[in-house]
Amino acid sequence: MTRPARARIDRSALRHNYALARQMHGGRALAVIKANAYGHGAVPCAHALQDLVDGFAVAFVGEAMALREAGITAPILVLEGAFDTDDWLQAAERRLWMVVHQSRQLEQLSQLPPHCRYEKLWLKIDSGMHRAGFAPEDVAPAWAQLHALQRTDEVVLMTHFARADEPTEPMTPAQLATFQTCTQGLAAPISVSNSAGVLAWPDARADWARPGIMLYGSHPIGASASAPLQPVMTLQSEVFAERWIAPGETVGYGGRFVAPRRTRVGLVAMGYADGYPRTVADGTPVAVDGHVTQLIGRVSMDMLTIDLTDHPHAGPGSTVELWGPQISVDTVAKSAGTIAYELLCNTKRVSFEYL
Ligand SMILES: Cc1ncc(COP(=O)(O)O)c(C=O)c1O
């Protein structure tokens, strides 16, 4: 028997979520498929979306090249921009759109051979996150320098939000105000919204959006905000052994779970080496043959244990959903003290099936 740990990727859900993001945004939207499409498989996801999208966004040139080599012809924006001259050369050859977020990149650009041109260059502004981007006072000179280099027909002005997933925090309006002030008078399309921007900040819905996590069905703000996103990844496996234990006996490493009653323990072929987080608490929901039960005991490298006491029909061969349509990846992430982004990106060793 083949080990049954698998990730099933629902491409129609991905298409649905992209269409919803684009419709909510009301403008053009780049599907963010960096980090192997947040762990879902960049090439198959790009193929599934290609006829629908205005373009894609990835982190670095290598990720974009892999998509081009797989036959993806849609525009691709490189969010970290060039690391060196080689990146710029490859980007010109492969028709990539590049983010320019620091003066080092302007210098590199100035030293390229004359034939290196780019359909669009995206000038990134640090409106308060203090990660990447030109400081507000440097925007006008960078804009002038970029135009003087004559490497592109269009500059897009962009920024990135630090706290858009916190709808009552004043930081997002402050970032928007900073962005508006320092770009005043610069005639260019703009791009400010990630998923949380699209979902929660109508004022940020202008020109180009860059939704990522919402494409995969995870809601960055939580269940309170309503958008009918569909989960794309179902992480599932099977029960492959079972045993009864007496009250007071423990399960797994560290004896963390102590049985409060006679308990039937189901052993599931899924562990932290597959990407299921070791840090989840006892009681984290899982679904066995469509019924919700809970994780008991610490997650091991290759296995985890669940409570089958109240599920007499479940046993070896039963399907277990770790996250997907029945168990929200956001719930599991919360139990693990992290975010769905990290869980989805870390899925590995399991087999992937594309629906
Ligand atoms: C510059 C930029 N834009 C957009 C995104 C997509 O963000 P999200 O997945 O929260 O929608 C990211 C993700 O990290 C990013 O770095």
The ligand as an ORCA input file, in Angstrom:
! r2SCAN-3c Opt
* xyz 0 1
  C       4.647     42.851     -2.075
  C       3.595     41.840     -1.839
  N       2.398     41.980     -2.438
  C       1.398     41.097     -2.237
  C       1.562     40.002     -1.419
  C       0.408     39.065     -1.184
  O      -0.033     39.165      0.147
  P      -1.251     38.299      0.695
  O      -0.832     36.879      0.559
  O      -1.377     38.710      2.121
  O      -2.421     38.623     -0.145
  C       2.776     39.831     -0.768
  C       2.945     38.689      0.138
  O       3.772     38.599      0.979
  C       3.827     40.770     -0.988
  O       5.011     40.627     -0.384
*
